């Protein structure tokens, strides 16, 4: 009996080892420098991350931007990026493709002149001089400071707009304005929802000033990149109303700074003629004609100066419903909710409520949808429905409690409510925290509920190994009182790759928060299975995610909207610019080879590099792996390697024949493993060299 238990235990161990190959070595991007560029230019970009070896393509969404890969390793891609003169300004998706999968990050196209920060500029007295206007591309690792010196005229208002989290990083930057003696005169930390600072300052006195960039509490990494727009630029704070109906002309009021310099107003991707009616330094009125062919949805609204669009933009919504302006708080007139309408208002004052009265019959159902945070401001919309006696009929702050580790933050509500009794009801719209200020703009859509559902792919990339399985995370979000099951499936699968449909039941998926709270998603999550059989052709394939459901005798079919995978593209969330959902069928790897991040070399002295082997298959003998040189700087060579049975480490010795001090480039080592007719090749991530003169060299353990 004991013998059989031992045999079963060994079998279980083997099965656990064999389970590891289920995960492909998918690429990921951790750093891009620079994270954008000026249209009409060509420049080199460095992309850093993991599993980038063998990269075949860097692809940008939209038109006018292309890249040619110059070199790639497991850790880094060097590429030449070309941005055509007529390329649209704004953020694009950047997708890297390797044999193991794809990964999406973001990249920005600008219109202003650009430059990269130059060290040393850690001290304010050594600030780098810049000519405004300009976009500076920089990065600040932990403890680093960047300083920029510029001239300002008396009475001049300058704008300093810092983009980092808004272009895909997790960096929390801080701006500080210093006078010519290094004394701080202004600072800004968190202006935007995702931590980026934004500073607008009117200079009373002419002279030279310095802008300082740093991480919050000196935090930072090698991936703390930023794009800093500086200059006397038109700057936008908010727009009211923040939307309009297609086929109509809407008069909008824009607030901000330097708006006298604005020459035009545009919507990205829409030929929407605009006429500036009136402008001052802090206000601009314009008539915006929205073409009938414009598709409903969110667009970027920009102002132009000196013939180019400026970096700072606002969200603007195009609808196909009646648009109503709410002029101020009050008891509210009765509205005809059966004809859907969008009410545009602003919560200017603390404790302000905007009210709407509706008459309903028993069984009527209405839908209330608010846009506040999604417009880019800090309004947290909340809605309460009161009956004629003042009793609360319904209340909603958020459609689902937020667990930010699991779900992107959302402060806007979507409420579908069915009335059991006929009568007159009051709808109260306010900020959930009873706050109010200029710029708390909202759009409240009120109308009869129409059962429907939304299908979302929670990722834009999926890899599956030939001979194995994977799962595509999907969400079905019910709208308008939809309460029937929804079938979800994949179309467009390549040969020898199969899937089967899944049913999303009409129940929100629940999850536990960090402290054990009981949260739920705004919808039902399902995992759609994908299996690639042996012999499936390797490569990347576009997929179509579809869903169908029937309620009250009406059948609806929907195609998926592709979202950014949460917290994989920094804090960027929601609908991806590149709506392609790509499946990569990849070849299983036998092992992965890892080395130290840096090594110290002294001329003529062999240094041992420990290489950790992470086995992905059943082969577990490090002596079967041959180590060869991958990338080697001039004067550095691989001397020998050695593996001991029963260990997870291979020792390799390298030696430098060059004298020097400081950074010495990077090297990599390659492991080769032959199994039958197949040879597996894995390269270490780049290992940074530090060259040390003999007199300064310290002993390296294990030499």
N, C-alpha and C positions, 0 to 999 in steps of 0.2 A: 504493500500500500504506500509506504514511504517513497519507494522507488518511483511509483507512478506519479505521486505528487511532485517529485523532483522533476520528472520529465515534463509534466504539465507546466511547471514554473519556468523551465527553460523555453518551452514553446511560447509562453506568454511574453517572455523577454524578447524573443526573436520577433514576435508580432509587433511589439512596441517599437523595436528598431525599424521594422519594415514600414511602420506608419509614417515615419518622418518625411519620406519623399512626397507626401501629399501636398506640400507647400512649395510652389515654385519660388525661385529667387527673383521676385518682381523688383523692378527698378523703383527708386524713390529719389526725389530731388529735395535737397536741403538748402541749397544756396544757388543763387544766380547773380552774377555781377558782370556788367550792370544789369539792373532789373528793368531796363527800358532804354529807349533811345529816341533821337530826333528823327522825324521823317525826312527823307532825302539824304540819309547818311548810310554809311557802311562801317561796321566796327566789329571787334572781336568780343565774344561773350564766353565766360567760364561758367559751366554748370557743374555743381558738385553734389554728390549724394552717395547712394549705395547701389551696387549691382548695375552699373552703367556700362559695363564692358560689352563690346560688340554692338553699341548703339548704331542703329541704321538710319534714324531720322529724327530731326527736330522740326515739328510742324506747328504753325501758328494758325489760330482761327481767323476767319475773315480774309480780306484781300490785302495785298500790298506788302506783306512781310514774309521773308523766306530766310532759311539758314542753310549753310553748307558745313557739315561736320569736318573739322580739320584733324581731330585726334580724339580718341576716347580710351579710357581705362575703367577699371572697376569703380574708381572714385570720382573721375572728372571727365568732362567733355569740353573740348575747345571747338568753337564754331564761329563762322563768319556770318553775321546777320546783315541783311540788306533790307532797308525800309524805303519804299518808293516815296517820291515827293507827294503823290496824291493819296497816300494811305490815310485812312480815317484815324483820328486821334482817339485814344482811350485804351482801356485794358483789354488784352487778348489772352486767350488760353494758349499755353505752350505745352505741347505733348511730346515726350521723348519715347521712342520705340526701341526696344531691344528684343532679342530672341526669347526672353523670358516674360515679356509683358510691356505694358505702357504705363506712363504716369503723367498726370497733368499738373502743371503749376501755371503761374500767370506772368505776364510781361506787358509793359506799358509803352505805347507809342505817343510821343509828345511833339509839340510844335515849336517850343522855345529852344534856344541854343543850350547845349549841354557840355559839361566837363566832369571829370572825376577828381575827387579830392586827392591832395598830394600831402603825404607826410614829410617831415614832422610838423604837425600842427596841434599837438596836445596842449600846449600852453597858449594862453591868449596873446602873449607878446610875440608869438611866432605864427599868428593867424595868417592863413592863406588869403591873399587879396583876390576878390572876384569882382567882375563887372556885371552889373544888373541890367536887364533881367537875365536869369540863368537858372537852369536845373542842374544841381550838383548831385552826382552819384557817389555815395560813400558807404562806409561800414565802420561800426565802432564795436570792437570786441570788449570784453569785460575790462572795466577800468580805463577805457580809452575816451578821449575827448577830441572832437574836431572843432576847429575855430576858423571862421571866415570873416575877413575884414572888408568893409564896403563904405562908400560915402553916401550920406543922406543930406538933403536940403532942408532948410527950415520950413515947416508946414507940410512936408511930404509924408504921405502915408505909404508904408511899405508892407507887403504881405510875405509871410514865411509859411509855406504850406509843406508839411512833412508827411511823406507817404512811405510807410513801411508795412504795417499790418494790412493796409489797403492794397498792397501789391504782393501779398502772399507770405510774409514773414510772421514770426511770433514776437517780434521785438517791440518793446515799450520804450519809445524814445522821449526825450525831454528837450525843449528849446529854451535858451536863455539869451537875452539881449544885454550886451555889456557896452559901457561907454569906452572912450579912448584910454581910460586909466584902468580898465578891467573891472569896474564896478557894475553890478547887476542893476539894470533899470526896469526889466520886465522879464517874465518867464511864462511858459505854458507847458502843461503836462498832457492831460487827457482832454482833448476837444471832441474827437470823434468817438463813436461807440466802442470801437476796437482799439483804443489807446493812442492813436496818432495825435500829435499836437498840431496846433494851427495858431499862429500869432499874427495879429494885425496891430501895427503901432504907428502913431502919428508923432513925428519928430518935431519938438518945439525948437530945437537948435540945430543948426547945420554943423557938420563935422564928420569924423570917422567913427564908426561903430563896429562892433564885433558880434557875430551870432555864434553861440556855442551849442553843439549837439552832443548829447550823452545819453546813456541808458539810465532808466530809473534806478536810483541807488547804485549806479555804476555797473548795472548788469549788462550783459551782452555776450555774443558768441561770434565765431567766424561767419555765421550766417545772418548777422544783424545788419543787413543792407538797408539803405534808404534812398529815396529820391526827394530832394529838397528844392522846391521852387521858390525863388527869391526875386522880388522886384516890385515896382510900382504897377501892380496888375489889378484889373477889375476882380473883385472877390465877392462870391455869392454866399449868403447865409441861409436864406429861405426864399421860396416863391409861393405866392398865393393868387389864385387857387393853384394847387399842385397837380392839376389835370384838366382835361377838356374832352369834349365829344368830337369824334372824327366827323369831318365834313362841316365843322363850324369854326368860327373865329372866337377866340377867348382873349380877353384882356387880362394880362398877368402883371402883378406887382412883384418886383424883385428887390430884396434888401441885401445890403452888403457894404463894401467900401470901394472907392475909386471907380464907381459906376459911371462917372462922367466920361471915362475913357472908353466905355463900351461902344462899339460900332455896329454890333449886330447880335441877334439871339437866334440860336438854332437848336433843333432836336437831332441827336445822332441818328443817322439812318433814315430820316424822313425829310422829304422836300416840303418843309413847312415854312412858307414865307412869313417874315416877322417885320413889323414896323415899329420902331421906337417912337413912342408918343411924347415921353417926357423923361428927363434924367437929371439927377443931382449926384453928389458924391455918395450918398447912402441909399438912394432909391432910384428905381428905373421902372417905367411902365411901358409895356409893349403889347401890340396886338398880334397874336399868333394864329395863323390860319392853318388848321389841321386838315390835311387832304382826306377825302372820303375813303381812299384806298389804304390808309394807315391801319395796321392791325392793332387791336386793343392790347395793351400791356404797358410795361415800364420802359421809359426812354431816358437818356441823359440830356438834360438841358444845359446849354453852354452859352457864354457870351464871348464875343470876339473883340480883339483890340490889335491895332497895328497889322491887321490882315490875317491874324492867326487865332485859333481858339485857345483860351487860357486853360490851365490844368484843372482848376477847381470847378466841379459841375454839381448839378442837383438832379434828383429824381423827379420825373414828370410822367403822369399816367394818362394814356389815351383810352377812352371808353367808348362804348356804343350806346350809352344810356343818357337820359336827361341829366344835365348838370345844374345844380342849384347853389347859389351863394348864401351862406348863413352870415348875416350882417352883424349879429351880436347876440348875447345871451338874453333869455326871456322865457315867457311861458310857452311860446311856440304855437304857430298856427297848425290847424289840422292839415294833414297831407294825404294825398291819394297814393297809398303804398302799393296798390295793385298795378300801377304803372311805375316800374322800377326807376329809381333816381339815385344820383350821387349828391350828397350834401357836403359842400366844402366849407369848413369852418376853421377857427383858430381859438384855442384856449389861452387867452391872453393873461387872465388874472387868476390868482389862487382861489380855489373853491368855486370857480366858474362852472356852470352847467349849461349846456345847450339842449333845448327840449323840443320834442316833436310829438304831436298827438295824432293817434290813428283810431279809426273806427273799424271793428272787426266783427265777424260772425263766429259762432261756435264752430270749431274745427278748422278755422283759417290758420295758416302757417306762414310766418314771415322769416326772411333771412336778413341778418344785419352783419355787415362786414366792414371793419375799420382798417384804414391805413394810417399809421402814425410813424412808428419806428421804421417801417419799410420805406418811408419817404426820406429817412435820414436824420430825423430829429429825435429828441429824447422824450417825447410824449408817450405815456403809457395809457392807451385808450381803455376806458371801462364803460360798460353800458348797463343800465338798469331799466327794467320795464315795470311801471306801477299801474295798478288798476285804478278805477275811479275813486276808491276809498283811500288811496295812498298806500295800499299794501304792495309789497314786492312780489311781482309775478315771475320775474326771471332776472338773473344777474350774470355777467361774464366779464372777467378781466382778460384772461388768456384762454385760448382754445385748449391748451394742455399745460399742466405745471412743467416748469423748465428744470431739467437736470442737465446743466451745461456740458457735463462730461459725456453725455449720451446724445445730446440734441442741440442743434443751433439755437441761440436765444431768440425768442419771438415775444414781443409785448402786444402785438395786435390781436384782436379777437375776431372770431367767426361764430355767430350764434344763429342756430335754427330753432325757432320756438313755435309750438302749436298752442293755440288758445282753446281752453275748454269752455269758456263763457263768452257770450257776445258782450260788446260794450265799447266804451272809449278808454283808451290806455295812453299813458304818457311814456315816451322813450327819453331817457336822460343820458346824455353823452358828456363825459368828463374825463379828467386825468385820474388814474387809479389812486395816486397819492395826493390828490387835491392840489397839485401844483398848477402853475400857469405862468406863461411869459410870451413875449413876442417870438414868433417862430414855431410855436407849438401848433403846427398846421395838421389838420386831419381831413380825411375823406371818408364819409360814412355812407355806405351803400345800403338802401332799404328797398325791399321788394318781396313779392310773393315767392315762396320757396319752390324750387324746381328740383326734384330729386336727381342727383348726378353723383359722379365720383371722379377723383383725380388719381392717376397712376404715376408713381414716381420711382425712378431707378435711383437708389441711394448711393450709387457709385458710377463713374464713367469708365471704369477699367476693371477687367476680370481676367485672370490667368488660370488655366487648367493644364495639368500635365497629361501627356498621352498615356492612357491606361489608368487614369484616375478621375476623381470627381471634384467638383467645386460647387459653390452656391452663390447666386446673385441676390443681394439684399434689395428688397422691393417694399414699397409702402402703398397701400390703397387708402386714400383719404375720402371719407364720405361727406357729401355736401347736400344741402337742401332737404334733409330728412331721409336720405337714402338709407335703407336698413335691410338690404338683401345681400346675400353672398356674391362675391365677384371672383370669376375665374381669371387667372393670370398665366400667360405662357410666352414662350420665345419663338420668334420667326427668324428665318435666315441662318439657321445653324449649318455649318459646313458638313461635308460627308464624314461619316463615322463619329460625329458628335451628336449626342441626343439629350433631350430634356423631357420633362412631362409637366403638365399644368398643375398649378396649386390653387387652392381655394382660400380667399381672404374672407373670413367670417365677419359679420357686422358688429365686431366688438373691438374696442381700442386695445392695443397691446400694452401691457403693464411692464414696469421695470422698477428695480430698487435703486434709490439714490445713494449718494456717498455715505449718508448716515442712516441708511435703512428706510428712508421715506418711500412711500408707495406712490410712484409716479405713473403716468401713462402717456403714450405718444398720441398725437392728433391723427389717428388712423390705425390701420392694421398692418403689421410687418409680416412679411412672408419671405422665405428663402427659396428661390427657384433653382432646382438642381440642374447641374450641367455635368455630363460625363463624356470624356473623350476616350474612345476605345483605342486599343493598340492599332497602329497603322493610320490614325488620323493625320492628315497633312499639317505640318507645323506652319505657323504663321498667325497673322492678326486678321480678324474678320468682324465687320460691322454687324451688330445684332439689332433686331426690332423687338421691343418688349410691348406686348399687347394685353388687353384685359376686356372682359365682357361680363355683363350682369343684366338680370331681368327683374323689374319691379313693377307691380301693378299692370302687368301685361306689356310693358314697354322694355325693349332690349336696347342697351347702349353698349357701344364698343369704343375703347379709348386707346390711344398710343401713349407711351411713357414720356414724361418730361425727365431729362437727365440732370441730376443734382451733383454738385461737388461733394465728394465723400467728406463728412464732417471731420475737421481737424487734420486732414491730410494736405490741404492747400492753405496752410496757416489758419486764419479765422474766416476766410472767405466762404460764404455759404449760399445756398439757394440754387437757382437755375444756372447751369454751366453755360458759358458762351459757346463752347464747342459741344453740340448736342449729340455727337457720335458716342455710342456705347460700343466699345471694342472688346472682343474676346480674343485672347492670345492662347493658342494651343502650343505648349512649350515642351521641350524635351527634359525628362527628369535628369538631375545631376547626381553624381555619386558622392560628392563631398564639396565642402567649402573650405577655403584656406584663408586664415586671418593672421595678421602680423601686428606688431606694435605701431603706434601712430608716428613715433619718431625714434631715430637711433643716433647715437653720437659716434663719429668716426675720427680717428687720428691716423695720419699717414703712416703706412707700414704696419699697422696694428690690426690684426683680424678681430672682428666683432661678431659675436654670436647673436643671431636673430631667432628667437623662438617663434615657430609657426604653429598655430593651433589648427588642428584638423577637426572640422565638424562633419561627421559622417551623415549622409543622407540616404544611404542604401545599406545593404547587408554587408558589404565589404568593410572591414574594420582593421586592416593591417597597414599602419603607416609606412612600413618598409616597402610596400608595393607602389608607393608614390615616388616618382623621380622629380627632383627640384631643379629647375633651370632658371636662368636669368630672364627677367621680363624687361622692365625699363631700367637701364643703368646709366647714370651720368658718366661723362667722360672721366676716366681715371679710377672708376670703381668697378670691381668685378666680384663675381661669386667664386669663392675659393673651394668650398666643399659643403656637403650636407650629411646629416646622419639621423636615422630614426631608430628608436628602440621599441621592440615588440611590447604590446600591452600598454602603450601610452597613447595620448591624444596629441602629442607634440612632435614636430620635426625641427631639428636644429640646423640652421644654415649659417655659414660664416662668410662674411663679405670683408673686403679689404680695400682701402683707398690708397692709391699711389700719388694722390695730389695733396699738396700742402694748402692750407687755407683756414679761414675762420668765418663763422656765421652760417647762414643758410646755404645748403649745398645742393638744392634740387630735391627730386624724389626718385625713389626706386621702387620696383615691385619684383616679386618672385612668382614663378609659375610652377604649379604642381601638375604632373601628368600621371594618369592612372589608366592602364590598359585592362579591359575586361572583355575577353573573347576578341571579337573583331572590332570592338569599339574602344576609342581612346577618349577619356574625359580630360578636359583641360580647365583648370581654375587658376585665376590670378589673384594675388593678394590685393587689397586696397593699397593705394599709394602710401609709401612710408617716407616721411620727411627726414632729410639728412641734416645734421648739424655738424659742421666740420670744426674741429678743435685743434689748435697748434699743440705740439707735443708738450711744451712746457706748461700748458694749461690743462692738459688732459687729466681727467680723473679716471680711476679704475672703473671698468664696467663689469658688473657681476656676471660671472659665467664665462669670461674670456679664457 
